[in-house]
Amino acid sequence: PGFGLKLMASPVVYFTYGFSDAASTAFTCLYLAAYGLGRFFTPVLSRERFDRARRIYQYYSLISAVFLLVSPATINGLPSDRWPAPLPFCCMVVAQGFLLGGIKGLMPGVLRHLWCWMAEDPQYAHYDPLPAFNLVLGMNNLALCLAAAIGPGTAWVAYVGSPDVSQADLDSGRATGKDFEYWYYAAGVVQLIAAGVLVFPNMVPRFEPPVAKVPL
């Protein structure tokens, strides 16, 4: 969801709200600034503690899901069918940027706790955790790449590909049909699933390497 919002922020404020080129660029920079702040400060808040990082991850996912599920009312201006003032939409997108940056900032520390926790334990001196950690980190980055392709692709199709949207609707400021609204609902459900998985601490257990056998 965060990647989809990242792509759609500038087109929506440009085509729907009529922002100028400079204003659209400024809004994109504001989103990226919030993203950078989230990515920098969230790992600091976790204090390199896995339980604390897991809770922050869960709270961020839950807040993001709430924003996504209530945003159709913001975007479509319910109960009217016209777009409201841009301030609610812009605030929601900027907040999502902070949450996305925070979630991505927590990932290396969480993976390190799950796969490299034994690095300083003399009991596991025989085991080198770096190959497995590098593999998991690469798979995690691959998942982010897939999300960065699927999220923006589906969001763009939902925004401009709806058959009930005409140029007159865009020019008049009307909402861009139900497809874009459904995209937000689907994205909110995905975030709720992520938050639900994190409720159970043992859903993703840490890796336990074999203990070296001591010869008798």
N, C-alpha and C positions, 0 to 999 in steps of 0.2 A: 504493500500500500504506500509506503513512504516514497518509493521510487516513482510510482505513478503520480503522486501529488507533486513530486519534484519536477516532472515533465510538464504537468498540466497547469502549474501555477502561472507561468508567463502567458501561455495562450489564452487562458480564461480571462485574466485581467485585461489582456489586449483586445480580444475579439468581443467579449461579452460586456466588459465594463468600459471599453473605449479608452484604456490607458494609452498614453503616448509611448513611443519607443523608449524614451529616456525613463519614464515612470515604470514601464515593464521591466527594464533592465535593473532599475533600482530595487524593485520588489524582489527580483531573482537574487540580487546581492544580499538583501535582507534575509531571505530564506537561507542562503548559504552561510551567512554569518551565524544564524541561530543553529544551523547544523554543526558548524565548527565549535560553537560554545558547548553544545550538548556532547560532542565527541571528546572535548577536552575536560570538562568538569565532571562528567558522570563517572569516569574511572577514578577520579580523585575522591568522589563521594563513596565509592565502594571500598576504598582503603585496602585494596588487595585481599579482601575477605570474600570467599565464595558465597557464603550465606547472605551477606549483605548485597552482593552483586545480583544474586538470584532474586531477591526481593525487589531491588530496583528494576530489574528486567521485567518482573511481573507487573509492577505498578505502571511502568512505561507502556507495556503492551495493553493493559487495561484502559489507561487513559486514552491511548491512541484509538482503541476500539470504540470507546464512547464518542470521541470526536467524529469518527467515521460514520457511526450509526445515526448520530443526530445531525450530521452535516447536510443530508438532503433537505431538511427544513431550512437550513441556512442558504443553501444553493438555490433551491426552487422558490424560496420565499413563501412557504406555505403559511396560510391557506391560499395565498394568491399564486398565480403561475408566472410571476415576474421575479427577476433577480433583485435582491435587496441592495442596500448600500454595500460597497466593497469591504467595509471594515470587518464585519464578522467573518467573511471568507478569508481575508488576508490574515487575520489573527489566528484562525484555525490552521491555515497552511504553515505559518511560521512556527506555531507550537508543534506541529507534526515534524517539521524540520529538526527542531531541538530533540524531540523524542527519537527520531531515526538516527541522528548522530550519536545520541547516548547509547542506544542499543548496539550500534556498530562498535562504539568505543569499549563496551564491556566484553565483547566477544574474545579478544586475545587473552584477557585475564581469566575468563571462565574456562577456556580451553586449556590454558596452562594449569589451572587447578585440577582439571579432570584427567589430564594426560601427563603432566610433569611434576605432580606433587611429590613424587618419590625421589626427585633429583638430589636432595640434600639428606636423604635418609641413608645412613650407612648400611642398613639391612638390605638395601637394593643397590649397593655399589656395583654389582655385577651387571645391572641393567641400564642400557642407554635409552632414555625416553625420547630423544630428539627425532629419530626416524618416524616413530608413530605420531608424535606431535606435529611434525611437518606434514605428514600425510593428512591428518585430520584438519589442520589449518588450511591446506590446499583444497580439501573437499568443502570446507566452510566457505572459502572464497569463491569456489565454483557455484555454490548455492546462491551466494549474493549476486554473482553475475547472471544467473538464470532469473533471479527476482528482478534485477535491473532491466532485463529484457521483457519479461512477462508483464510486470506492473505497468510500465509506460505504454507498452503496445496495446494492452487491453483498455487502459484508460483513454488513450487517443481514439481508438475505434469506437468506444462508447460515447465519446464526446462529439465526434464529427460524423460517425457512421450511422447514426440513427435515421431511419427512413422518414420519420415524421418531423424532421428538422429542415426548415427552409432558410434561405438567406434572409428573408423578411423577419423570421423569428430572431435570428442573430442580430440583425440591425435594430430591432425593436427592444432588445434586451430580454426576450422571453427565455425561459429555461429550455435547455437543449434536449427535451424528451426524457423518457423513462430509462433509457439504457444507461445514461451516466449516473442516474440515481441508483440503479441496481448495482453498478460497479462499486459504489460506496458501501452498500449493504454487504456485498460479497467480501469486500476488503475488511469491513468491521468484523465479520464472522471469522475470517482468518486470524485477525488479531486476538479475538476472544479465545480461539483454540490455543494460540500460543500462550496466552495468559493462563488458561486452564491447565496446560501441561506443566507449567512451572509451579502450580499449587502443590504438586507431589514431589518432594525433594529427591526421591529415589527413582523418578521416572528416567533420568539420565545419570546412571551411577558412574562414579569415577573408575578409571581403569585400574585393575589390580594385577600387576605383573607377578610372575612366579617368584617365589622366594628361593634363594640359593640354598641348595642342600649342603649341610655341613657334614663332611665325612666323619664316620665314627672312628 
